[in-house]
Structure formats: C-alpha cells, structure tokens
Amino acid sequence: MNKDITFHINNMAYTINVTPDMEKELTKYLDLNKNNDTKDLLAAYIRITQEYSTFKNDVDQISTKLARF
C-alpha cells in the first residue's frame, strides 16, 4: 500500500507517494524528521547512485558468465 512521505529540504516541504520498499530506500539516507539541506540531498543521491552502479556491475558480470552457457 502506498503512503505519502514528506521531506523538508532547505525549509521547503516535498511530499511524494511511495511504496513501503521505496520509503525504506529513500529514508536510508535522508531524515524525515529534520530539515535537510542541499548537501544532504546531494550526498543521498551520490550514495544511491553508487549502490546502483555496484549492483549494475554485479548483474553485468553475472550476465556475462551466463552468456557462456
């Protein structure tokens, strides 16, 4: 079931509707209970991008190994 979550970034509120899994991922690096600044938002973006890149490389390696069969 989707739910609305609100982030405060530079004293502005941003409300988005997300699934529970997405909420878990978004709140891993951004705190819902405080005013985050642009630096916090950028750091969260970089961390999530780094996780994605690592995951993508792992999947590519597995795909390459599977293609040999």
All heavy atoms as TSV, in Angstrom:
chain	resi	resn	atom	element	x	y	z
A	1	MET	N	N	0.841	-1.179	0.000
A	1	MET	CA	C	0.000	0.000	0.000
A	1	MET	C	C	0.887	1.243	0.000
A	1	MET	O	O	1.830	1.354	0.772
A	1	MET	CB	C	-0.880	-0.020	1.242
A	1	MET	CG	C	-1.667	1.202	1.436
A	1	MET	SD	S	-3.191	0.808	2.261
A	1	MET	CE	C	-3.926	2.382	2.237
A	2	ASN	N	N	0.602	2.165	-0.884
A	2	ASN	CA	C	1.388	3.391	-0.982
A	2	ASN	C	C	1.084	4.339	0.170
A	2	ASN	O	O	0.027	4.274	0.775
A	2	ASN	CB	C	1.109	4.098	-2.295
A	2	ASN	CG	C	1.677	3.347	-3.476
A	2	ASN	OD1	O	2.315	2.322	-3.329
A	2	ASN	ND2	N	1.437	3.850	-4.658
A	3	LYS	N	N	2.049	5.199	0.430
A	3	LYS	CA	C	1.869	6.172	1.506
A	3	LYS	C	C	2.583	7.454	1.143
A	3	LYS	O	O	3.547	7.445	0.381
A	3	LYS	CB	C	2.351	5.521	2.798
A	3	LYS	CG	C	3.488	6.123	3.510
A	3	LYS	CD	C	3.857	5.322	4.744
A	3	LYS	CE	C	4.446	6.206	5.800
A	3	LYS	NZ	N	4.975	5.516	6.931
A	4	ASP	N	N	2.098	8.562	1.664
A	4	ASP	CA	C	2.737	9.856	1.441
A	4	ASP	C	C	3.829	10.075	2.476
A	4	ASP	O	O	3.623	9.837	3.663
A	4	ASP	CB	C	1.717	10.994	1.572
A	4	ASP	CG	C	0.751	11.051	0.411
A	4	ASP	OD1	O	1.077	10.497	-0.654
A	4	ASP	OD2	O	-0.328	11.651	0.568
A	5	ILE	N	N	4.992	10.495	2.001
A	5	ILE	CA	C	6.066	10.888	2.912
A	5	ILE	C	C	6.482	12.307	2.539
A	5	ILE	O	O	6.406	12.703	1.377
A	5	ILE	CB	C	7.271	9.928	2.902
A	5	ILE	CG1	C	7.917	9.826	1.523
A	5	ILE	CG2	C	6.877	8.560	3.398
A	5	ILE	CD1	C	9.216	9.047	1.521
A	6	THR	N	N	6.915	13.054	3.532
A	6	THR	CA	C	7.304	14.447	3.311
A	6	THR	C	C	8.746	14.658	3.740
A	6	THR	O	O	9.125	14.334	4.861
A	6	THR	CB	C	6.385	15.401	4.098
A	6	THR	OG1	O	5.037	15.177	3.679
A	6	THR	CG2	C	6.756	16.847	3.845
A	7	PHE	N	N	9.524	15.181	2.803
A	7	PHE	CA	C	10.902	15.576	3.083
A	7	PHE	C	C	10.935	17.089	3.204
A	7	PHE	O	O	10.230	17.793	2.472
A	7	PHE	CB	C	11.832	15.180	1.920
A	7	PHE	CG	C	12.053	13.719	1.783
A	7	PHE	CD1	C	11.376	12.991	0.825
A	7	PHE	CD2	C	12.946	13.061	2.601
A	7	PHE	CE1	C	11.584	11.640	0.685
A	7	PHE	CE2	C	13.171	11.703	2.477
A	7	PHE	CZ	C	12.484	10.998	1.509
A	8	HIS	N	N	11.760	17.583	4.101
A	8	HIS	CA	C	11.976	19.022	4.223
A	8	HIS	C	C	13.402	19.296	3.747
A	8	HIS	O	O	14.364	18.819	4.344
A	8	HIS	CB	C	11.778	19.492	5.664
A	8	HIS	CG	C	10.350	19.382	6.088
A	8	HIS	ND1	N	9.827	18.222	6.605
A	8	HIS	CD2	C	9.346	20.273	6.028
A	8	HIS	CE1	C	8.544	18.414	6.868
A	8	HIS	NE2	N	8.228	19.647	6.526
A	9	ILE	N	N	13.481	20.036	2.654
A	9	ILE	CA	C	14.777	20.348	2.062
A	9	ILE	C	C	14.853	21.862	1.898
A	9	ILE	O	O	14.012	22.468	1.232
A	9	ILE	CB	C	14.967	19.635	0.714
A	9	ILE	CG1	C	14.885	18.121	0.933
A	9	ILE	CG2	C	16.281	20.032	0.065
A	9	ILE	CD1	C	14.798	17.298	-0.308
A	10	ASN	N	N	15.849	22.454	2.548
A	10	ASN	CA	C	16.035	23.918	2.535
A	10	ASN	C	C	14.748	24.640	2.929
A	10	ASN	O	O	14.304	25.574	2.267
A	10	ASN	CB	C	16.526	24.392	1.169
A	10	ASN	CG	C	17.930	23.935	0.880
A	10	ASN	OD1	O	18.708	23.655	1.782
A	10	ASN	ND2	N	18.256	23.838	-0.388
A	11	ASN	N	N	14.133	24.151	4.014
A	11	ASN	CA	C	12.913	24.741	4.576
A	11	ASN	C	C	11.710	24.727	3.632
A	11	ASN	O	O	10.792	25.522	3.772
A	11	ASN	CB	C	13.173	26.171	5.063
A	11	ASN	CG	C	14.174	26.193	6.186
A	11	ASN	OD1	O	14.109	25.386	7.105
A	11	ASN	ND2	N	15.125	27.110	6.110
A	12	MET	N	N	11.726	23.813	2.664
A	12	MET	CA	C	10.579	23.612	1.772
A	12	MET	C	C	10.144	22.154	1.927
A	12	MET	O	O	10.984	21.254	2.016
A	12	MET	CB	C	10.962	23.876	0.310
A	12	MET	CG	C	11.489	25.253	0.052
A	12	MET	SD	S	10.321	26.440	-0.599
A	12	MET	CE	C	9.413	25.631	-1.804
A	13	ALA	N	N	8.837	21.927	1.983
A	13	ALA	CA	C	8.302	20.582	2.148
A	13	ALA	C	C	7.984	19.976	0.792
A	13	ALA	O	O	7.380	20.624	-0.068
A	13	ALA	CB	C	7.048	20.622	3.003
A	14	TYR	N	N	8.417	18.738	0.604
A	14	TYR	CA	C	8.151	17.992	-0.622
A	14	TYR	C	C	7.493	16.675	-0.233
A	14	TYR	O	O	8.107	15.849	0.441
A	14	TYR	CB	C	9.447	17.720	-1.390
A	14	TYR	CG	C	10.150	18.981	-1.826
A	14	TYR	CD1	C	11.120	19.563	-1.017
A	14	TYR	CD2	C	9.825	19.596	-3.025
A	14	TYR	CE1	C	11.771	20.728	-1.409
A	14	TYR	CE2	C	10.463	20.765	-3.424
A	14	TYR	CZ	C	11.438	21.315	-2.617
A	14	TYR	OH	O	12.071	22.472	-3.005
A	15	THR	N	N	6.248	16.482	-0.654
A	15	THR	CA	C	5.512	15.269	-0.330
A	15	THR	C	C	5.407	14.409	-1.580
A	15	THR	O	O	5.043	14.894	-2.654
A	15	THR	CB	C	4.101	15.615	0.189
A	15	THR	OG1	O	4.244	16.430	1.355
A	15	THR	CG2	C	3.320	14.368	0.534
A	16	ILE	N	N	5.758	13.128	-1.411
A	16	ILE	CA	C	5.662	12.181	-2.512
A	16	ILE	C	C	4.942	10.931	-2.030
A	16	ILE	O	O	4.933	10.622	-0.844
A	16	ILE	CB	C	7.052	11.820	-3.089
A	16	ILE	CG1	C	7.986	11.267	-2.006
A	16	ILE	CG2	C	7.688	13.017	-3.764
A	16	ILE	CD1	C	9.309	10.776	-2.526
A	17	ASN	N	N	4.336	10.226	-2.966
A	17	ASN	CA	C	3.615	8.995	-2.672
A	17	ASN	C	C	4.500	7.835	-3.096
A	17	ASN	O	O	4.910	7.754	-4.261
A	17	ASN	CB	C	2.289	8.986	-3.440
A	17	ASN	CG	C	1.421	7.836	-3.029
A	17	ASN	OD1	O	1.654	6.719	-3.450
A	17	ASN	ND2	N	0.427	8.124	-2.210
A	18	VAL	N	N	4.815	6.947	-2.153
A	18	VAL	CA	C	5.753	5.854	-2.437
A	18	VAL	C	C	5.256	4.538	-1.857
A	18	VAL	O	O	4.402	4.503	-0.977
A	18	VAL	CB	C	7.153	6.160	-1.845
A	18	VAL	CG1	C	7.774	7.370	-2.507
A	18	VAL	CG2	C	7.095	6.341	-0.347
A	19	THR	N	N	5.850	3.458	-2.347
A	19	THR	CA	C	5.600	2.132	-1.795
A	19	THR	C	C	6.456	1.975	-0.536
A	19	THR	O	O	7.425	2.718	-0.341
A	19	THR	CB	C	5.987	1.035	-2.801
A	19	THR	OG1	O	7.395	1.129	-3.064
A	19	THR	CG2	C	5.201	1.164	-4.104
A	20	PRO	N	N	6.139	1.001	0.314
A	20	PRO	CA	C	6.959	0.785	1.521
A	20	PRO	C	C	8.429	0.498	1.206
A	20	PRO	O	O	9.319	0.973	1.916
A	20	PRO	CB	C	6.293	-0.408	2.196
A	20	PRO	CG	C	4.872	-0.357	1.735
A	20	PRO	CD	C	4.937	0.171	0.321
A	21	ASP	N	N	8.697	-0.239	0.129
A	21	ASP	CA	C	10.086	-0.522	-0.238
A	21	ASP	C	C	10.823	0.752	-0.641
A	21	ASP	O	O	11.972	0.965	-0.272
A	21	ASP	CB	C	10.152	-1.532	-1.385
A	21	ASP	CG	C	9.713	-2.924	-0.970
A	21	ASP	OD1	O	9.764	-3.234	0.248
A	21	ASP	OD2	O	9.326	-3.707	-1.853
A	22	MET	N	N	10.132	1.587	-1.402
A	22	MET	CA	C	10.740	2.841	-1.834
A	22	MET	C	C	10.971	3.763	-0.645
A	22	MET	O	O	11.989	4.446	-0.564
A	22	MET	CB	C	9.851	3.519	-2.878
A	22	MET	CG	C	10.465	4.751	-3.442
A	22	MET	SD	S	11.917	4.337	-4.372
A	22	MET	CE	C	11.656	5.313	-5.793
A	23	GLU	N	N	10.037	3.772	0.297
A	23	GLU	CA	C	10.206	4.589	1.501
A	23	GLU	C	C	11.462	4.164	2.257
A	23	GLU	O	O	12.250	4.998	2.696
A	23	GLU	CB	C	8.989	4.467	2.408
A	23	GLU	CG	C	9.138	5.247	3.699
A	23	GLU	CD	C	7.992	5.042	4.674
A	23	GLU	OE1	O	7.162	4.155	4.448
A	23	GLU	OE2	O	7.951	5.774	5.668
A	24	LYS	N	N	11.648	2.862	2.374
A	24	LYS	CA	C	12.827	2.337	3.077
A	24	LYS	C	C	14.111	2.815	2.403
A	24	LYS	O	O	15.052	3.228	3.073
A	24	LYS	CB	C	12.755	0.810	3.100
A	24	LYS	CG	C	13.904	0.150	3.782
A	24	LYS	CD	C	13.753	-1.358	3.741
A	24	LYS	CE	C	15.023	-2.034	4.180
A	24	LYS	NZ	N	14.977	-3.473	3.965
A	25	GLU	N	N	14.141	2.763	1.078
A	25	GLU	CA	C	15.342	3.188	0.346
A	25	GLU	C	C	15.568	4.695	0.466
A	25	GLU	O	O	16.689	5.138	0.652
A	25	GLU	CB	C	15.235	2.794	-1.132
A	25	GLU	CG	C	15.329	1.304	-1.368
A	25	GLU	CD	C	16.634	0.700	-0.895
A	25	GLU	OE1	O	17.706	1.280	-1.162
A	25	GLU	OE2	O	16.586	-0.359	-0.243
A	26	LEU	N	N	14.510	5.471	0.362
A	26	LEU	CA	C	14.654	6.930	0.420
A	26	LEU	C	C	15.049	7.419	1.807
A	26	LEU	O	O	15.819	8.370	1.947
A	26	LEU	CB	C	13.357	7.612	-0.012
A	26	LEU	CG	C	13.011	7.525	-1.493
A	26	LEU	CD1	C	11.615	8.067	-1.741
A	26	LEU	CD2	C	14.036	8.272	-2.328
A	27	THR	N	N	14.525	6.786	2.830
A	27	THR	CA	C	14.812	7.243	4.189
A	27	THR	C	C	16.115	6.662	4.737
A	27	THR	O	O	16.511	6.993	5.848
A	27	THR	CB	C	13.656	6.911	5.139
A	27	THR	OG1	O	13.412	5.511	5.121
A	27	THR	CG2	C	12.399	7.665	4.749
A	28	LYS	N	N	16.764	5.837	3.940
A	28	LYS	CA	C	18.057	5.292	4.359
A	28	LYS	C	C	19.087	6.416	4.505
A	28	LYS	O	O	19.935	6.388	5.387
A	28	LYS	CB	C	18.544	4.274	3.316
A	28	LYS	CG	C	19.717	3.449	3.766
A	28	LYS	CD	C	20.280	2.541	2.690
A	28	LYS	CE	C	19.308	1.732	1.925
A	28	LYS	NZ	N	19.948	0.802	0.970
A	29	TYR	N	N	18.991	7.426	3.649
A	29	TYR	CA	C	19.993	8.489	3.639
A	29	TYR	C	C	19.432	9.884	3.914
A	29	TYR	O	O	20.191	10.830	4.081
A	29	TYR	CB	C	20.724	8.511	2.300
A	29	TYR	CG	C	21.442	7.217	2.009
A	29	TYR	CD1	C	21.085	6.424	0.941
A	29	TYR	CD2	C	22.475	6.780	2.827
A	29	TYR	CE1	C	21.744	5.239	0.680
A	29	TYR	CE2	C	23.140	5.592	2.580
A	29	TYR	CZ	C	22.768	4.828	1.496
A	29	TYR	OH	O	23.410	3.645	1.242
A	30	LEU	N	N	18.116	10.044	3.917
A	30	LEU	CA	C	17.514	11.342	4.221
A	30	LEU	C	C	16.588	11.198	5.411
A	30	LEU	O	O	15.754	10.295	5.452
A	30	LEU	CB	C	16.713	11.874	3.024
A	30	LEU	CG	C	17.521	12.420	1.860
A	30	LEU	CD1	C	16.589	12.784	0.707
A	30	LEU	CD2	C	18.341	13.617	2.260
A	31	ASP	N	N	16.723	12.082	6.359
A	31	ASP	CA	C	15.941	12.043	7.591
A	31	ASP	C	C	14.619	12.792	7.393
A	31	ASP	O	O	14.609	13.959	7.006
A	31	ASP	CB	C	16.749	12.695	8.719
A	31	ASP	CG	C	16.134	12.530	10.075
A	31	ASP	OD1	O	14.999	12.031	10.181
A	31	ASP	OD2	O	16.804	12.904	11.057
A	32	LEU	N	N	13.511	12.113	7.659
A	32	LEU	CA	C	12.195	12.739	7.530
A	32	LEU	C	C	11.899	13.700	8.676
A	32	LEU	O	O	11.014	14.539	8.566
A	32	LEU	CB	C	11.091	11.674	7.502
A	32	LEU	CG	C	11.054	10.743	6.309
A	32	LEU	CD1	C	9.943	9.722	6.476
A	32	LEU	CD2	C	10.867	11.525	5.027
A	33	ASN	N	N	12.628	13.582	9.767
A	33	ASN	CA	C	12.324	14.355	10.974
A	33	ASN	C	C	13.147	15.621	11.118
A	33	ASN	O	O	13.116	16.254	12.169
A	33	ASN	CB	C	12.521	13.480	12.213
A	33	ASN	CG	C	11.597	12.291	12.188
A	33	ASN	OD1	O	10.422	12.426	11.872
A	33	ASN	ND2	N	12.121	11.122	12.496
A	34	LYS	N	N	13.903	15.987	10.093
A	34	LYS	CA	C	14.691	17.211	10.189
A	34	LYS	C	C	14.687	17.928	8.849
A	34	LYS	O	O	14.330	17.351	7.820
A	34	LYS	CB	C	16.126	16.921	10.630
A	34	LYS	CG	C	16.992	16.280	9.566
A	34	LYS	CD	C	18.452	16.282	9.968
A	34	LYS	CE	C	19.316	16.058	8.738
A	34	LYS	NZ	N	20.645	16.510	8.862
A	35	ASN	N	N	15.105	19.166	8.873
A	35	ASN	CA	C	15.268	19.924	7.646
A	35	ASN	C	C	16.607	19.545	7.033
A	35	ASN	O	O	17.656	19.782	7.619
A	35	ASN	CB	C	15.210	21.426	7.922
A	35	ASN	CG	C	15.385	22.229	6.651
A	35	ASN	OD1	O	14.740	21.960	5.650
A	35	ASN	ND2	N	16.274	23.203	6.691
A	36	ASN	N	N	16.558	18.917	5.871
A	36	ASN	CA	C	17.775	18.545	5.157
A	36	ASN	C	C	18.191	19.716	4.276
A	36	ASN	O	O	17.357	20.459	3.786
A	36	ASN	CB	C	17.508	17.320	4.276
A	36	ASN	CG	C	17.117	16.112	5.082
A	36	ASN	OD1	O	17.935	15.467	5.695
A	36	ASN	ND2	N	15.824	15.797	5.106
A	37	ASP	N	N	19.486	19.856	4.075
A	37	ASP	CA	C	19.915	20.898	3.151
A	37	ASP	C	C	20.321	20.262	1.828
A	37	ASP	O	O	20.290	19.046	1.665
A	37	ASP	CB	C	21.027	21.774	3.747
A	37	ASP	CG	C	22.288	21.006	4.114
A	37	ASP	OD1	O	22.485	19.882	3.619
A	37	ASP	OD2	O	23.090	21.544	4.884
A	38	THR	N	N	20.697	21.093	0.878
A	38	THR	CA	C	21.049	20.609	-0.451
A	38	THR	C	C	22.216	19.627	-0.386
A	38	THR	O	O	22.259	18.660	-1.136
A	38	THR	CB	C	21.396	21.802	-1.368
A	38	THR	OG1	O	20.310	22.728	-1.331
A	38	THR	CG2	C	21.617	21.363	-2.794
A	39	LYS	N	N	23.133	19.867	0.524
A	39	LYS	CA	C	24.282	18.980	0.694
A	39	LYS	C	C	23.818	17.574	1.084
A	39	LYS	O	O	24.332	16.585	0.560
A	39	LYS	CB	C	25.222	19.557	1.756
A	39	LYS	CG	C	26.470	18.738	1.987
A	39	LYS	CD	C	27.383	19.447	2.968
A	39	LYS	CE	C	27.377	18.681	4.247
A	39	LYS	NZ	N	28.240	19.214	5.283
A	40	ASP	N	N	22.832	17.476	1.986
A	40	ASP	CA	C	22.290	16.173	2.390
A	40	ASP	C	C	21.637	15.464	1.202
A	40	ASP	O	O	21.798	14.263	1.022
A	40	ASP	CB	C	21.247	16.328	3.500
A	40	ASP	CG	C	21.808	16.934	4.771
A	40	ASP	OD1	O	22.984	16.658	5.091
A	40	ASP	OD2	O	21.067	17.679	5.440
A	41	LEU	N	N	20.888	16.226	0.415
A	41	LEU	CA	C	20.217	15.663	-0.748
A	41	LEU	C	C	21.227	15.149	-1.769
A	41	LEU	O	O	21.089	14.039	-2.295
A	41	LEU	CB	C	19.307	16.717	-1.385
A	41	LEU	CG	C	18.465	16.279	-2.579
A	41	LEU	CD1	C	17.523	15.155	-2.188
A	41	LEU	CD2	C	17.687	17.470	-3.119
A	42	LEU	N	N	22.255	15.913	-2.022
A	42	LEU	CA	C	23.293	15.501	-2.965
A	42	LEU	C	C	24.039	14.271	-2.452
A	42	LEU	O	O	24.305	13.330	-3.213
A	42	LEU	CB	C	24.276	16.648	-3.224
A	42	LEU	CG	C	25.424	16.340	-4.178
A	42	LEU	CD1	C	24.889	15.942	-5.547
A	42	LEU	CD2	C	26.347	17.547	-4.291
A	43	ALA	N	N	24.362	14.240	-1.177
A	43	ALA	CA	C	25.052	13.086	-0.601
A	43	ALA	C	C	24.192	11.829	-0.711
A	43	ALA	O	O	24.694	10.744	-1.045
A	43	ALA	CB	C	25.417	13.360	0.853
A	44	ALA	N	N	22.888	11.950	-0.460
A	44	ALA	CA	C	21.982	10.808	-0.585
A	44	ALA	C	C	21.936	10.328	-2.031
A	44	ALA	O	O	21.977	9.123	-2.304
A	44	ALA	CB	C	20.588	11.184	-0.100
A	45	TYR	N	N	21.858	11.253	-2.965
A	45	TYR	CA	C	21.836	10.904	-4.382
A	45	TYR	C	C	23.113	10.155	-4.781
A	45	TYR	O	O	23.056	9.131	-5.474
A	45	TYR	CB	C	21.667	12.163	-5.240
A	45	TYR	CG	C	21.795	11.888	-6.709
A	45	TYR	CD1	C	20.744	11.331	-7.419
A	45	TYR	CD2	C	22.980	12.172	-7.383
A	45	TYR	CE1	C	20.863	11.058	-8.775
A	45	TYR	CE2	C	23.108	11.905	-8.731
A	45	TYR	CZ	C	22.051	11.352	-9.418
A	45	TYR	OH	O	22.185	11.072	-10.756
A	46	ILE	N	N	24.250	10.644	-4.340
A	46	ILE	CA	C	25.525	10.007	-4.683
A	46	ILE	C	C	25.601	8.603	-4.080
A	46	ILE	O	O	26.037	7.652	-4.743
A	46	ILE	CB	C	26.716	10.882	-4.245
A	46	ILE	CG1	C	26.766	12.132	-5.125
A	46	ILE	CG2	C	28.033	10.112	-4.295
A	46	ILE	CD1	C	27.747	13.186	-4.657
A	47	ARG	N	N	25.162	8.430	-2.839
A	47	ARG	CA	C	25.185	7.104	-2.212
A	47	ARG	C	C	24.287	6.122	-2.952
A	47	ARG	O	O	24.673	4.975	-3.201
A	47	ARG	CB	C	24.763	7.207	-0.756
A	47	ARG	CG	C	25.802	7.839	0.128
A	47	ARG	CD	C	25.360	7.826	1.583
A	47	ARG	NE	N	26.246	8.624	2.389
A	47	ARG	CZ	C	25.885	9.716	3.060
A	47	ARG	NH1	N	24.633	10.128	3.041
A	47	ARG	NH2	N	26.765	10.389	3.759
A	48	ILE	N	N	23.077	6.549	-3.304
A	48	ILE	CA	C	22.150	5.663	-4.018
A	48	ILE	C	C	22.681	5.352	-5.415
A	48	ILE	O	O	22.595	4.216	-5.885
A	48	ILE	CB	C	20.733	6.281	-4.067
A	48	ILE	CG1	C	20.129	6.236	-2.659
A	48	ILE	CG2	C	19.843	5.541	-5.056
A	48	ILE	CD1	C	18.822	6.956	-2.502
A	49	THR	N	N	23.274	6.342	-6.075
A	49	THR	CA	C	23.867	6.116	-7.389
A	49	THR	C	C	25.021	5.125	-7.296
A	49	THR	O	O	25.175	4.241	-8.147
A	49	THR	CB	C	24.346	7.443	-8.000
A	49	THR	OG1	O	23.230	8.328	-8.096
A	49	THR	CG2	C	24.960	7.240	-9.368
A	50	GLN	N	N	25.811	5.230	-6.241
A	50	GLN	CA	C	26.925	4.303	-6.041
A	50	GLN	C	C	26.404	2.886	-5.813
A	50	GLN	O	O	26.942	1.926	-6.371
A	50	GLN	CB	C	27.773	4.765	-4.864
A	50	GLN	CG	C	29.027	3.957	-4.657
A	50	GLN	CD	C	29.884	4.521	-3.531
A	50	GLN	OE1	O	29.371	5.116	-2.585
A	50	GLN	NE2	N	31.179	4.338	-3.632
A	51	GLU	N	N	25.349	2.738	-5.024
A	51	GLU	CA	C	24.744	1.415	-4.811
A	51	GLU	C	C	24.231	0.837	-6.126
A	51	GLU	O	O	24.441	-0.336	-6.423
A	51	GLU	CB	C	23.586	1.499	-3.819
A	51	GLU	CG	C	23.991	1.664	-2.395
A	51	GLU	CD	C	22.793	1.737	-1.458
A	51	GLU	OE1	O	21.637	1.567	-1.923
A	51	GLU	OE2	O	23.009	1.967	-0.262
A	52	TYR	N	N	23.568	1.680	-6.917
A	52	TYR	CA	C	23.039	1.240	-8.207
A	52	TYR	C	C	24.173	0.800	-9.127
A	52	TYR	O	O	24.086	-0.234	-9.786
A	52	TYR	CB	C	22.219	2.350	-8.879
A	52	TYR	CG	C	21.898	2.042	-10.306
A	52	TYR	CD1	C	20.874	1.148	-10.623
A	52	TYR	CD2	C	22.618	2.612	-11.351
A	52	TYR	CE1	C	20.589	0.841	-11.938
A	52	TYR	CE2	C	22.340	2.314	-12.664
A	52	TYR	CZ	C	21.323	1.431	-12.957
A	52	TYR	OH	O	21.055	1.116	-14.265
A	53	SER	N	N	25.233	1.577	-9.174
A	53	SER	CA	C	26.365	1.263	-10.040
A	53	SER	C	C	26.999	-0.073	-9.658
A	53	SER	O	O	27.304	-0.901	-10.523
A	53	SER	CB	C	27.403	2.378	-9.964
A	53	SER	OG	O	28.510	2.084	-10.757
A	54	THR	N	N	27.175	-0.296	-8.369
A	54	THR	CA	C	27.727	-1.563	-7.887
A	54	THR	C	C	26.804	-2.720	-8.252
A	54	THR	O	O	27.252	-3.756	-8.759
A	54	THR	CB	C	27.934	-1.514	-6.363
A	54	THR	OG1	O	28.817	-0.439	-6.054
A	54	THR	CG2	C	28.519	-2.814	-5.836
A	55	PHE	N	N	25.508	-2.540	-8.042
A	55	PHE	CA	C	24.525	-3.564	-8.378
A	55	PHE	C	C	24.540	-3.848	-9.877
A	55	PHE	O	O	24.537	-5.006	-10.300
A	55	PHE	CB	C	23.133	-3.105	-7.932
A	55	PHE	CG	C	22.032	-4.038	-8.328
A	55	PHE	CD1	C	21.871	-5.245	-7.664
A	55	PHE	CD2	C	21.161	-3.715	-9.352
A	55	PHE	CE1	C	20.857	-6.122	-8.031
A	55	PHE	CE2	C	20.149	-4.573	-9.720
A	55	PHE	CZ	C	19.997	-5.780	-9.062
A	56	LYS	N	N	24.593	-2.807	-10.700
A	56	LYS	CA	C	24.611	-2.968	-12.150
A	56	LYS	C	C	25.849	-3.734	-12.591
A	56	LYS	O	O	25.767	-4.628	-13.445
A	56	LYS	CB	C	24.554	-1.610	-12.840
A	56	LYS	CG	C	24.492	-1.696	-14.354
A	56	LYS	CD	C	24.439	-0.308	-14.957
A	56	LYS	CE	C	24.398	-0.331	-16.461
A	56	LYS	NZ	N	25.446	-1.065	-17.110
A	57	ASN	N	N	26.999	-3.409	-12.023
A	57	ASN	CA	C	28.226	-4.137	-12.363
A	57	ASN	C	C	28.116	-5.611	-11.994
A	57	ASN	O	O	28.543	-6.482	-12.763
A	57	ASN	CB	C	29.437	-3.509	-11.676
A	57	ASN	CG	C	29.835	-2.194	-12.294
A	57	ASN	OD1	O	29.523	-1.912	-13.439
A	57	ASN	ND2	N	30.515	-1.358	-11.522
A	58	ASP	N	N	27.548	-5.902	-10.844
A	58	ASP	CA	C	27.355	-7.292	-10.427
A	58	ASP	C	C	26.444	-8.032	-11.402
A	58	ASP	O	O	26.728	-9.161	-11.797
A	58	ASP	CB	C	26.787	-7.372	-9.011
A	58	ASP	CG	C	27.757	-6.917	-7.940
A	58	ASP	OD1	O	28.970	-6.776	-8.245
A	58	ASP	OD2	O	27.306	-6.684	-6.796
A	59	VAL	N	N	25.359	-7.410	-11.796
A	59	VAL	CA	C	24.421	-8.029	-12.740
A	59	VAL	C	C	25.090	-8.227	-14.098
A	59	VAL	O	O	24.927	-9.283	-14.730
A	59	VAL	CB	C	23.131	-7.182	-12.868
A	59	VAL	CG1	C	22.273	-7.668	-14.027
A	59	VAL	CG2	C	22.342	-7.220	-11.571
A	60	ASP	N	N	25.856	-7.247	-14.543
A	60	ASP	CA	C	26.570	-7.384	-15.820
A	60	ASP	C	C	27.558	-8.546	-15.782
A	60	ASP	O	O	27.662	-9.309	-16.752
A	60	ASP	CB	C	27.305	-6.092	-16.178
A	60	ASP	CG	C	26.370	-4.980	-16.606
A	60	ASP	OD1	O	25.185	-5.258	-16.914
A	60	ASP	OD2	O	26.826	-3.801	-16.616
A	61	GLN	N	N	28.269	-8.707	-14.684
A	61	GLN	CA	C	29.214	-9.817	-14.552
A	61	GLN	C	C	28.497	-11.160	-14.572
A	61	GLN	O	O	28.948	-12.100	-15.222
A	61	GLN	CB	C	30.036	-9.676	-13.275
A	61	GLN	CG	C	31.052	-8.560	-13.323
A	61	GLN	CD	C	31.788	-8.388	-11.997
A	61	GLN	OE1	O	31.556	-9.126	-11.050
A	61	GLN	NE2	N	32.673	-7.404	-11.935
A	62	ILE	N	N	27.394	-11.244	-13.873
A	62	ILE	CA	C	26.607	-12.482	-13.853
A	62	ILE	C	C	26.057	-12.768	-15.246
A	62	ILE	O	O	26.093	-13.916	-15.720
A	62	ILE	CB	C	25.480	-12.405	-12.806
A	62	ILE	CG1	C	26.081	-12.395	-11.408
A	62	ILE	CG2	C	24.498	-13.563	-12.967
A	62	ILE	CD1	C	25.092	-12.039	-10.306
A	63	SER	N	N	25.565	-11.742	-15.934
A	63	SER	CA	C	25.033	-11.908	-17.291
A	63	SER	C	C	26.108	-12.405	-18.238
A	63	SER	O	O	25.848	-13.265	-19.092
A	63	SER	CB	C	24.447	-10.593	-17.800
A	63	SER	OG	O	23.344	-10.207	-17.045
A	64	THR	N	N	27.307	-11.863	-18.103
A	64	THR	CA	C	28.421	-12.289	-18.955
A	64	THR	C	C	28.752	-13.761	-18.704
A	64	THR	O	O	28.956	-14.528	-19.641
A	64	THR	CB	C	29.654	-11.410	-18.687
A	64	THR	OG1	O	29.324	-10.050	-18.977
A	64	THR	CG2	C	30.823	-11.841	-19.536
A	65	LYS	N	N	28.772	-14.168	-17.451
A	65	LYS	CA	C	29.048	-15.558	-17.111
A	65	LYS	C	C	27.948	-16.481	-17.633
A	65	LYS	O	O	28.234	-17.563	-18.145
A	65	LYS	CB	C	29.189	-15.734	-15.604
A	65	LYS	CG	C	30.460	-15.128	-15.047
A	65	LYS	CD	C	30.534	-15.264	-13.539
A	65	LYS	CE	C	31.777	-14.586	-12.994
A	65	LYS	NZ	N	31.830	-14.649	-11.532
A	66	LEU	N	N	26.700	-16.057	-17.530
A	66	LEU	CA	C	25.582	-16.864	-18.015
A	66	LEU	C	C	25.556	-16.967	-19.526
A	66	LEU	O	O	25.111	-17.991	-20.080
A	66	LEU	CB	C	24.250	-16.294	-17.509
A	66	LEU	CG	C	23.974	-16.466	-16.013
A	66	LEU	CD1	C	22.695	-15.745	-15.642
A	66	LEU	CD2	C	23.865	-17.943	-15.666
A	67	ALA	N	N	26.043	-15.943	-20.215
A	67	ALA	CA	C	26.049	-15.952	-21.672
A	67	ALA	C	C	26.982	-17.027	-22.230
A	67	ALA	O	O	26.819	-17.473	-23.366
A	67	ALA	CB	C	26.458	-14.581	-22.199
A	68	ARG	N	N	27.937	-17.463	-21.446
A	68	ARG	CA	C	28.868	-18.510	-21.875
A	68	ARG	C	C	28.213	-19.886	-21.961
A	68	ARG	O	O	28.711	-20.770	-22.612
A	68	ARG	CB	C	30.060	-18.585	-20.921
A	68	ARG	CG	C	30.919	-17.356	-20.934
A	68	ARG	CD	C	32.110	-17.535	-20.015
A	68	ARG	NE	N	32.578	-16.231	-19.567
A	68	ARG	CZ	C	33.273	-16.024	-18.468
A	68	ARG	NH1	N	33.577	-17.031	-17.692
A	68	ARG	NH2	N	33.644	-14.814	-18.135
A	69	PHE	N	N	27.084	-20.048	-21.268
A	69	PHE	CA	C	26.421	-21.356	-21.256
A	69	PHE	C	C	25.531	-21.541	-22.437
A	69	PHE	O	O	24.829	-20.913	-22.961
A	69	PHE	CB	C	25.621	-21.556	-19.954
A	69	PHE	CG	C	26.497	-21.672	-18.755
A	69	PHE	CD1	C	26.603	-20.650	-17.829
A	69	PHE	CD2	C	27.257	-22.816	-18.555
A	69	PHE	CE1	C	27.407	-20.754	-16.706
A	69	PHE	CE2	C	28.069	-22.935	-17.439
A	69	PHE	CZ	C	28.148	-21.902	-16.530
